[in-house]
């Protein structure tokens, strides 16, 4: 790596890491991590998140590398903005029904008979939720297009997601004593609205 390439790589890493770290803190899989952390051991929740995000980041970077060859980046960003607004509306509309669903999920995980069964269930749930389409997934694809370095994007995104998982686990373990799941859900609606609107406004502004 040359003298000019190193500052670029460091700057790119910092940009990818910072953006994805902040985005992950209010993504829908973060809500599941927070919820699980209020009902289970923090260490195994963190392990489940780390395993799931390693797998999903590899998949997303691979798909993104292929996708940007045929889809303009501006379309990807526009889709991301629309999806964020859609998440806000869907999360708000679910209301109490969403809380009941999460309650059943928490009960299912809590009643698992072995640590391995619990871990596999949590990993699968987190991976499927992440791959279903969320902010970090779309941002990762945009970064693949911007920096054209799949390895750099993978490493920076994974470090951000693992550290965010650790923070979410720690917060969830403590927030469970003072915040309800519905409170976290209302916060996510606000964040989704802000992020989605910001993306669409940036496109409109050129």
C-alpha positions as a Markdown table, in Angstrom:
| # | Residue | x | y | z |
|---|---|---|---|---|
| 1 | Unk | 0.0 | 0.0 | 0.0 |
| 2 | Unk | 1.5 | 3.4 | -1.0 |
| 3 | Unk | 1.7 | 6.6 | 1.0 |
| 4 | Unk | -1.4 | 8.0 | -0.8 |
| 5 | Unk | -3.4 | 4.8 | -0.5 |
| 6 | Unk | -3.0 | 4.5 | 3.3 |
| 7 | Unk | -4.8 | 7.8 | 4.2 |
| 8 | Unk | -7.5 | 7.0 | 1.7 |
| 9 | Unk | -8.0 | 3.5 | 3.2 |
| 10 | Unk | -8.1 | 4.9 | 6.8 |
| 11 | Unk | -10.5 | 7.6 | 5.8 |
| 12 | Unk | -12.8 | 5.2 | 4.0 |
| 13 | Unk | -12.7 | 2.8 | 6.9 |
| 14 | Unk | -13.6 | 5.5 | 9.4 |
| 15 | Unk | -16.5 | 6.7 | 7.1 |
| 16 | Unk | -17.9 | 3.2 | 6.7 |
| 17 | Unk | -17.4 | 2.3 | 10.3 |
| 18 | Unk | -19.0 | 5.5 | 11.7 |
| 19 | Unk | -22.0 | 5.5 | 9.4 |
| 20 | Unk | -22.9 | 1.8 | 9.8 |
| 21 | Unk | -22.2 | 1.9 | 13.6 |
| 22 | Unk | -24.7 | 4.7 | 14.0 |
| 23 | Unk | -27.3 | 3.2 | 11.6 |
| 24 | Unk | -27.2 | -0.2 | 13.3 |
| 25 | Unk | -28.0 | 1.3 | 16.7 |
| 26 | Unk | -31.6 | 2.0 | 15.5 |
| 27 | Unk | -32.1 | -0.7 | 12.9 |
| 28 | Unk | -34.8 | -3.3 | 13.3 |
| 29 | Unk | -32.3 | -6.1 | 14.2 |
| 30 | Unk | -30.9 | -3.8 | 16.9 |
| 31 | Unk | -34.4 | -3.8 | 18.4 |
| 32 | Unk | -34.4 | -7.6 | 18.6 |
| 33 | Unk | -30.9 | -7.6 | 20.1 |
| 34 | Unk | -32.0 | -5.1 | 22.7 |
| 35 | Unk | -35.1 | -7.2 | 23.5 |
| 36 | Unk | -33.1 | -10.4 | 23.8 |
| 37 | Unk | -30.6 | -8.7 | 26.1 |
| 38 | Unk | -33.4 | -7.8 | 28.5 |
| 39 | Unk | -34.3 | -11.5 | 28.8 |
| 40 | Unk | -31.0 | -13.4 | 28.4 |
| 41 | Unk | -27.3 | -13.5 | 29.3 |
| 42 | Unk | -25.5 | -10.6 | 27.6 |
| 43 | Unk | -22.6 | -12.8 | 26.5 |
| 44 | Unk | -24.6 | -15.2 | 24.5 |
| 45 | Unk | -26.7 | -12.4 | 22.9 |
| 46 | Unk | -23.5 | -10.7 | 21.8 |
| 47 | Unk | -22.2 | -14.0 | 20.4 |
| 48 | Unk | -25.4 | -14.5 | 18.5 |
| 49 | Unk | -25.2 | -11.0 | 17.0 |
| 50 | Unk | -21.5 | -11.4 | 16.1 |
| 51 | Unk | -22.1 | -14.7 | 14.3 |
| 52 | Unk | -25.2 | -13.5 | 12.5 |
| 53 | Unk | -23.6 | -10.2 | 11.3 |
| 54 | Unk | -20.4 | -12.0 | 10.1 |
| 55 | Unk | -22.6 | -14.1 | 7.8 |
| 56 | Unk | -24.9 | -11.4 | 6.6 |
| 57 | Unk | -22.1 | -8.9 | 6.0 |
| 58 | Unk | -20.4 | -11.4 | 3.8 |
| 59 | Unk | -23.6 | -12.0 | 1.9 |
| 60 | Unk | -24.5 | -8.3 | 1.5 |
| 61 | Unk | -21.0 | -7.3 | 0.3 |
| 62 | Unk | -21.0 | -10.1 | -2.3 |
| 63 | Unk | -24.5 | -9.2 | -3.5 |
| 64 | Unk | -23.6 | -5.5 | -3.5 |
| 65 | Unk | -20.5 | -6.1 | -5.6 |
| 66 | Unk | -22.7 | -7.8 | -8.2 |
| 67 | Unk | -25.6 | -5.4 | -7.9 |
| 68 | Unk | -23.6 | -2.2 | -8.6 |
| 69 | Unk | -22.6 | -3.5 | -12.0 |
| 70 | Unk | -26.2 | -3.4 | -13.2 |
| 71 | Unk | -28.0 | -0.9 | -11.0 |
| 72 | Unk | -27.1 | 2.8 | -10.8 |
| 73 | Unk | -26.1 | 3.9 | -7.3 |
| 74 | Unk | -28.7 | 6.7 | -7.2 |
| 75 | Unk | -31.4 | 4.1 | -7.6 |
| 76 | Unk | -30.0 | 2.1 | -4.7 |
| 77 | Unk | -30.0 | 5.2 | -2.5 |
| 78 | Unk | -33.5 | 6.1 | -3.5 |
| 79 | Unk | -34.7 | 2.6 | -2.7 |
| 80 | Unk | -33.0 | 2.9 | 0.7 |
| 81 | Unk | -34.8 | 6.2 | 1.5 |
| 82 | Unk | -38.2 | 4.8 | 0.5 |
| 83 | Unk | -37.6 | 1.6 | 2.5 |
| 84 | Unk | -36.7 | 3.6 | 5.6 |
| 85 | Unk | -40.0 | 5.5 | 5.4 |
| 86 | Unk | -41.8 | 2.3 | 4.9 |
| 87 | Unk | -40.2 | 0.8 | 8.0 |
| 88 | Unk | -41.3 | 3.8 | 10.0 |
| 89 | Unk | -44.9 | 3.4 | 8.8 |
| 90 | Unk | -44.9 | -0.3 | 9.3 |
| 91 | Unk | -43.4 | -0.1 | 12.8 |
| 92 | Unk | -45.9 | 2.5 | 13.8 |
| 93 | Unk | -48.8 | 0.6 | 12.3 |
| 94 | Unk | -47.9 | -2.6 | 14.1 |
| 95 | Unk | -48.2 | -1.0 | 17.5 |
| 96 | Unk | -49.5 | -3.4 | 20.1 |
| 97 | Unk | -49.6 | -6.3 | 17.7 |
| 98 | Unk | -45.8 | -5.9 | 17.3 |
| 99 | Unk | -45.3 | -5.9 | 21.0 |
| 100 | Unk | -47.3 | -9.1 | 21.3 |
| 101 | Unk | -45.2 | -10.8 | 18.6 |
| 102 | Unk | -42.0 | -9.7 | 20.3 |
| 103 | Unk | -43.3 | -11.1 | 23.6 |
| 104 | Unk | -43.9 | -14.5 | 22.0 |
| 105 | Unk | -40.3 | -14.4 | 20.5 |
| 106 | Unk | -38.8 | -13.5 | 23.9 |
| 107 | Unk | -40.8 | -16.4 | 25.5 |
| 108 | Unk | -39.6 | -18.8 | 22.8 |
| 109 | Unk | -36.0 | -17.9 | 23.4 |
| 110 | Unk | -36.3 | -18.0 | 27.1 |
| 111 | Unk | -37.8 | -21.5 | 27.0 |
| 112 | Unk | -35.1 | -23.0 | 24.8 |
| 113 | Unk | -33.8 | -26.0 | 26.6 |
| 114 | Unk | -30.1 | -25.6 | 25.8 |
| 115 | Unk | -27.7 | -22.8 | 25.1 |
| 116 | Unk | -26.9 | -24.2 | 21.7 |
| 117 | Unk | -30.6 | -24.3 | 20.7 |
| 118 | Unk | -31.1 | -20.7 | 21.9 |
| 119 | Unk | -27.9 | -19.5 | 20.1 |
| 120 | Unk | -29.0 | -21.1 | 16.8 |
| 121 | Unk | -32.5 | -19.7 | 17.1 |
| 122 | Unk | -31.1 | -16.2 | 17.8 |
| 123 | Unk | -28.5 | -16.3 | 15.0 |
| 124 | Unk | -31.1 | -17.4 | 12.5 |
| 125 | Unk | -33.6 | -14.8 | 13.6 |
| 126 | Unk | -31.1 | -12.0 | 13.4 |
| 127 | Unk | -29.6 | -13.1 | 10.1 |
| 128 | Unk | -33.1 | -13.4 | 8.4 |
| 129 | Unk | -34.1 | -10.0 | 9.8 |
| 130 | Unk | -30.9 | -8.4 | 8.6 |
| 131 | Unk | -31.1 | -10.0 | 5.1 |
| 132 | Unk | -34.8 | -9.0 | 4.8 |
| 133 | Unk | -33.6 | -5.5 | 4.0 |
| 134 | Unk | -32.6 | -2.7 | 6.4 |
| 135 | Unk | -30.6 | 0.5 | 6.6 |
| 136 | Unk | -27.2 | -1.1 | 7.2 |
| 137 | Unk | -27.7 | -3.4 | 4.3 |
| 138 | Unk | -28.4 | -0.6 | 1.8 |
| 139 | Unk | -25.6 | 1.6 | 3.2 |
| 140 | Unk | -23.2 | -1.3 | 2.8 |
| 141 | Unk | -24.1 | -1.7 | -0.8 |
| 142 | Unk | -23.7 | 2.0 | -1.4 |
| 143 | Unk | -20.2 | 1.9 | 0.2 |
| 144 | Unk | -19.2 | -1.0 | -2.1 |
| 145 | Unk | -20.2 | 1.2 | -5.0 |
| 146 | Unk | -18.4 | 4.3 | -3.6 |
| 147 | Unk | -15.1 | 2.7 | -2.6 |
| 148 | Unk | -15.0 | -0.3 | -5.0 |
| 149 | Unk | -13.1 | -2.4 | -2.4 |
| 150 | Unk | -15.2 | -5.3 | -1.1 |
| 151 | Unk | -12.6 | -6.4 | 1.5 |
| 152 | Unk | -12.4 | -2.9 | 3.0 |
| 153 | Unk | -16.1 | -2.5 | 3.2 |
| 154 | Unk | -16.6 | -6.0 | 4.7 |
| 155 | Unk | -14.0 | -5.4 | 7.4 |
| 156 | Unk | -15.2 | -1.9 | 8.4 |
| 157 | Unk | -18.9 | -2.9 | 8.3 |
| 158 | Unk | -18.3 | -6.0 | 10.4 |
| 159 | Unk | -16.2 | -4.2 | 13.0 |
| 160 | Unk | -19.0 | -1.6 | 13.3 |
| 161 | Unk | -21.7 | -4.2 | 13.6 |
| 162 | Unk | -19.9 | -6.3 | 16.2 |
| 163 | Unk | -19.2 | -3.2 | 18.3 |
| 164 | Unk | -22.7 | -2.0 | 17.9 |
| 165 | Unk | -24.0 | -5.5 | 19.0 |
| 166 | Unk | -21.9 | -5.2 | 22.1 |
| 167 | Unk | -23.3 | -1.7 | 22.9 |
| 168 | Unk | -26.9 | -2.9 | 22.2 |
| 169 | Unk | -26.4 | -5.9 | 24.4 |
| 170 | Unk | -25.0 | -3.8 | 27.3 |
| 171 | Unk | -27.8 | -1.2 | 26.9 |
| 172 | Unk | -30.5 | -3.8 | 26.5 |
| 173 | Unk | -29.4 | -5.6 | 29.7 |
| 174 | Unk | -29.8 | -2.3 | 31.6 |
| 175 | Unk | -32.6 | -0.6 | 29.6 |
| 176 | Unk | -34.8 | -3.6 | 30.3 |
| 177 | Unk | -35.1 | -2.3 | 33.8 |
| 178 | Unk | -36.3 | 1.2 | 32.8 |
| 179 | Unk | -37.7 | 1.1 | 29.2 |
| 180 | Unk | -40.4 | -0.9 | 27.6 |
| 181 | Unk | -40.1 | -2.5 | 24.2 |
| 182 | Unk | -42.8 | 0.0 | 22.9 |
| 183 | Unk | -40.6 | 2.9 | 24.0 |
| 184 | Unk | -37.7 | 1.6 | 21.9 |
| 185 | Unk | -40.1 | 1.0 | 19.0 |
| 186 | Unk | -41.3 | 4.6 | 19.1 |
| 187 | Unk | -37.7 | 5.8 | 19.0 |
| 188 | Unk | -37.0 | 3.7 | 16.0 |
| 189 | Unk | -40.0 | 5.2 | 14.1 |
| 190 | Unk | -38.5 | 8.7 | 14.6 |
| 191 | Unk | -35.1 | 7.5 | 13.5 |
| 192 | Unk | -36.4 | 5.7 | 10.4 |
| 193 | Unk | -38.3 | 8.9 | 9.4 |
| 194 | Unk | -35.2 | 11.1 | 9.8 |
| 195 | Unk | -32.9 | 8.7 | 7.9 |
| 196 | Unk | -35.3 | 8.0 | 5.1 |
| 197 | Unk | -36.1 | 11.7 | 4.6 |
| 198 | Unk | -32.4 | 12.7 | 4.7 |
| 199 | Unk | -31.5 | 10.2 | 2.0 |
| 200 | Unk | -34.4 | 11.3 | -0.4 |
| 201 | Unk | -33.6 | 15.0 | 0.3 |
| 202 | Unk | -29.9 | 14.4 | -0.6 |
| 203 | Unk | -30.9 | 12.8 | -3.9 |
| 204 | Unk | -33.3 | 15.7 | -4.7 |
| 205 | Unk | -30.6 | 18.2 | -3.9 |
| 206 | Unk | -28.2 | 16.5 | -6.3 |
